[in-house]
Amino acid sequence: MEIKAKFWIENRGEVVLGGGKTALLLAVDRLGSIQRAADEFGMSYRHAWGVIQKIEQRAGFKIVETKLGGKEGGGAQLPPKAKAFVKRADSLFKELQAIAEKRVKQKFQKRSF
């Protein structure tokens, strides 16, 4: 048996970050592009940008810094505060999942019902 759980962070009852949003933001930072991150997740740029705007609104601070194109090209990255926040959330979600999986094994493995 395995357990499936979803964790998220809320602010005033609205979701700020969950596993999917965290993965998208980490991809933006890794790839340096909202468009490339959106492509990786099979979503449109417009949808990814909307998700980012909602996160910023709900978090209360800038999550993604963008640079317009031109000679050197555009790009996107997470500023230091946002990167620390997203990485901490990602770590927390992974820890919580591991705890849940461990508890399922303790409760259900090798037991007859």
CYANA upper distance limits for C-alpha pairs under 8 A (distance plus 0.5 A):
  1 MET  CA    104 VAL  CA      8.18
  1 MET  CA    105 LYS  CA      8.39
  1 MET  CA    108 PHE  CA      7.96
  1 MET  CA    109 GLN  CA      8.24
  2 GLU  CA    101 GLU  CA      7.32
  2 GLU  CA    104 VAL  CA      7.42
  3 ILE  CA    100 ALA  CA      7.59
  3 ILE  CA    101 GLU  CA      6.69
  3 ILE  CA    104 VAL  CA      7.25
  5 ALA  CA     97 GLN  CA      7.43
  5 ALA  CA    100 ALA  CA      8.32
  6 LYS  CA     18 GLY  CA      8.14
  6 LYS  CA     19 GLY  CA      7.96
  7 PHE  CA     18 GLY  CA      6.50
  7 PHE  CA     19 GLY  CA      7.53
  7 PHE  CA     93 PHE  CA      6.74
  7 PHE  CA     96 LEU  CA      8.46
  8 TRP  CA     15 VAL  CA      7.21
  8 TRP  CA     16 VAL  CA      7.89
  8 TRP  CA     17 LEU  CA      6.01
  8 TRP  CA     18 GLY  CA      4.58
  8 TRP  CA     19 GLY  CA      7.51
  8 TRP  CA     93 PHE  CA      8.29
  9 ILE  CA     15 VAL  CA      6.40
  9 ILE  CA     16 VAL  CA      6.07
  9 ILE  CA     17 LEU  CA      5.72
  9 ILE  CA     18 GLY  CA      6.85
 10 GLU  CA     14 GLU  CA      5.60
 10 GLU  CA     15 VAL  CA      4.82
 10 GLU  CA     16 VAL  CA      5.71
 10 GLU  CA     17 LEU  CA      7.65
 11 ASN  CA     15 VAL  CA      7.03
 11 ASN  CA     16 VAL  CA      6.92
 11 ASN  CA     58 ARG  CA      6.89
 11 ASN  CA     59 ALA  CA      7.57
 14 GLU  CA     58 ARG  CA      7.52
 15 VAL  CA     55 ILE  CA      8.45
 15 VAL  CA     58 ARG  CA      8.02
 16 VAL  CA     54 LYS  CA      8.13
 16 VAL  CA     55 ILE  CA      5.69
 16 VAL  CA     58 ARG  CA      6.15
 16 VAL  CA     59 ALA  CA      6.55
 17 LEU  CA     21 LYS  CA      6.16
 17 LEU  CA     22 THR  CA      6.64
 17 LEU  CA     55 ILE  CA      7.46
 17 LEU  CA     89 ALA  CA      8.22
 18 GLY  CA     22 THR  CA      6.46
 19 GLY  CA     23 ALA  CA      6.63
 19 GLY  CA     90 ASP  CA      7.53
 19 GLY  CA     93 PHE  CA      7.59
 20 GLY  CA     24 LEU  CA      6.72
 21 LYS  CA     25 LEU  CA      6.75
 21 LYS  CA     51 VAL  CA      8.10
 22 THR  CA     26 LEU  CA      6.68
 22 THR  CA     86 VAL  CA      6.63
 22 THR  CA     89 ALA  CA      8.02
 22 THR  CA     90 ASP  CA      6.87
 23 ALA  CA     27 ALA  CA      6.62
 23 ALA  CA     90 ASP  CA      8.48
 24 LEU  CA     28 VAL  CA      6.75
 24 LEU  CA     37 ALA  CA      6.92
 24 LEU  CA     38 ALA  CA      7.96
 24 LEU  CA     41 PHE  CA      7.97
 24 LEU  CA     48 ALA  CA      8.50
 25 LEU  CA     29 ASP  CA      6.81
 25 LEU  CA     52 ILE  CA      8.44
 25 LEU  CA     78 LEU  CA      8.17
 25 LEU  CA     86 VAL  CA      8.01
 26 LEU  CA     30 ARG  CA      6.54
 26 LEU  CA     86 VAL  CA      7.99
 26 LEU  CA     87 LYS  CA      8.47
 27 ALA  CA     31 LEU  CA      6.29
 27 ALA  CA     32 GLY  CA      8.42
 27 ALA  CA     37 ALA  CA      5.78
 28 VAL  CA     32 GLY  CA      5.94
 28 VAL  CA     33 SER  CA      5.78
 28 VAL  CA     34 ILE  CA      5.79
 28 VAL  CA     36 ARG  CA      7.91
 28 VAL  CA     37 ALA  CA      5.66
 28 VAL  CA     76 ALA  CA      7.15
 28 VAL  CA     77 GLN  CA      6.85
 28 VAL  CA     78 LEU  CA      8.21
 29 ASP  CA     33 SER  CA      7.75
 29 ASP  CA     76 ALA  CA      7.34
 29 ASP  CA     77 GLN  CA      5.14
 29 ASP  CA     78 LEU  CA      6.16
 30 ARG  CA     77 GLN  CA      8.46
 31 LEU  CA     36 ARG  CA      7.10
 31 LEU  CA     37 ALA  CA      7.10
 32 GLY  CA     36 ARG  CA      8.41
 32 GLY  CA     75 GLY  CA      5.87
 32 GLY  CA     76 ALA  CA      5.43
 32 GLY  CA     77 GLN  CA      6.10
 33 SER  CA     37 ALA  CA      6.71
 33 SER  CA     74 GLY  CA      8.41
 33 SER  CA     75 GLY  CA      5.56
 33 SER  CA     76 ALA  CA      5.44
 33 SER  CA     77 GLN  CA      7.83
 34 ILE  CA     38 ALA  CA      6.50
 34 ILE  CA     45 TYR  CA      7.22
 34 ILE  CA     48 ALA  CA      7.56
 34 ILE  CA     49 TRP  CA      7.78
 34 ILE  CA     75 GLY  CA      8.10
 34 ILE  CA     76 ALA  CA      6.84
 35 GLN  CA     39 ASP  CA      6.64
 35 GLN  CA     44 SER  CA      8.17
 35 GLN  CA     45 TYR  CA      5.77
 36 ARG  CA     40 GLU  CA      6.71
 37 ALA  CA     41 PHE  CA      6.97
 38 ALA  CA     42 GLY  CA      6.59
 38 ALA  CA     43 MET  CA      5.54
 38 ALA  CA     44 SER  CA      6.37
 38 ALA  CA     45 TYR  CA      6.17
 38 ALA  CA     48 ALA  CA      6.35
 39 ASP  CA     43 MET  CA      6.41
 39 ASP  CA     44 SER  CA      7.44
 39 ASP  CA     45 TYR  CA      8.25
 43 MET  CA     47 HIS  CA      6.98
 43 MET  CA     48 ALA  CA      7.27
 44 SER  CA     48 ALA  CA      6.84
 45 TYR  CA     49 TRP  CA      6.49
 46 ARG  CA     50 GLY  CA      6.64
 47 HIS  CA     51 VAL  CA      6.76
 48 ALA  CA     52 ILE  CA      6.77
 49 TRP  CA     53 GLN  CA      6.68
 50 GLY  CA     54 LYS  CA      6.77
 51 VAL  CA     55 ILE  CA      6.77
 52 ILE  CA     56 GLU  CA      6.71
 52 ILE  CA     63 ILE  CA      7.82
 52 ILE  CA     64 VAL  CA      7.90
 53 GLN  CA     57 GLN  CA      6.63
 54 LYS  CA     58 ARG  CA      6.57
 55 ILE  CA     59 ALA  CA      6.30
 55 ILE  CA     63 ILE  CA      7.92
 56 GLU  CA     60 GLY  CA      6.26
 56 GLU  CA     61 PHE  CA      6.07
 56 GLU  CA     62 LYS  CA      6.06
 56 GLU  CA     63 ILE  CA      6.18
 57 GLN  CA     61 PHE  CA      7.69
 61 PHE  CA     82 ALA  CA      8.44
 62 LYS  CA     79 PRO  CA      8.19
 62 LYS  CA     82 ALA  CA      7.50
 63 ILE  CA     78 LEU  CA      6.33
 63 ILE  CA     79 PRO  CA      7.25
 63 ILE  CA     81 LYS  CA      8.50
 63 ILE  CA     82 ALA  CA      5.50
 63 ILE  CA     83 LYS  CA      8.29
 64 VAL  CA     76 ALA  CA      6.93
 64 VAL  CA     77 GLN  CA      6.06
 64 VAL  CA     78 LEU  CA      5.19
 64 VAL  CA     79 PRO  CA      7.05
 64 VAL  CA     82 ALA  CA      7.98
 65 GLU  CA     76 ALA  CA      6.02
 65 GLU  CA     77 GLN  CA      5.93
 65 GLU  CA     78 LEU  CA      6.54
 65 GLU  CA     79 PRO  CA      6.97
 66 THR  CA     74 GLY  CA      7.84
 66 THR  CA     75 GLY  CA      6.20
 66 THR  CA     76 ALA  CA      4.80
 66 THR  CA     77 GLN  CA      7.14
 67 LYS  CA     74 GLY  CA      5.45
 67 LYS  CA     75 GLY  CA      5.64
 67 LYS  CA     76 ALA  CA      6.69
 68 LEU  CA     73 GLY  CA      7.55
 68 LEU  CA     74 GLY  CA      5.04
 68 LEU  CA     75 GLY  CA      7.33
 69 GLY  CA     73 GLY  CA      4.60
 69 GLY  CA     74 GLY  CA      4.11
 69 GLY  CA     75 GLY  CA      7.74
 70 GLY  CA     74 GLY  CA      7.19
 78 LEU  CA     82 ALA  CA      6.16
 78 LEU  CA     83 LYS  CA      5.84
 79 PRO  CA     83 LYS  CA      6.52
 80 PRO  CA     84 ALA  CA      6.63
 81 LYS  CA     85 PHE  CA      6.75
 82 ALA  CA     86 VAL  CA      6.54
 83 LYS  CA     87 LYS  CA      6.50
 84 ALA  CA     88 ARG  CA      6.50
 85 PHE  CA     89 ALA  CA      6.68
 86 VAL  CA     90 ASP  CA      6.56
 87 LYS  CA     91 SER  CA      6.59
 88 ARG  CA     92 LEU  CA      6.65
 89 ALA  CA     93 PHE  CA      6.64
 90 ASP  CA     94 LYS  CA      6.79
 91 SER  CA     95 GLU  CA      6.68
 92 LEU  CA     96 LEU  CA      6.63
 93 PHE  CA     97 GLN  CA      6.70
 94 LYS  CA     98 ALA  CA      6.73
 95 GLU  CA     99 ILE  CA      6.74
 96 LEU  CA    100 ALA  CA      6.68
 97 GLN  CA    101 GLU  CA      6.66
 98 ALA  CA    102 LYS  CA      6.62
 99 ILE  CA    103 ARG  CA      6.72
100 ALA  CA    104 VAL  CA      6.80
101 GLU  CA    105 LYS  CA      6.89
102 LYS  CA    106 GLN  CA      6.79
103 ARG  CA    107 LYS  CA      6.59
104 VAL  CA    108 PHE  CA      6.28
104 VAL  CA    109 GLN  CA      7.98
105 LYS  CA    109 GLN  CA      5.49
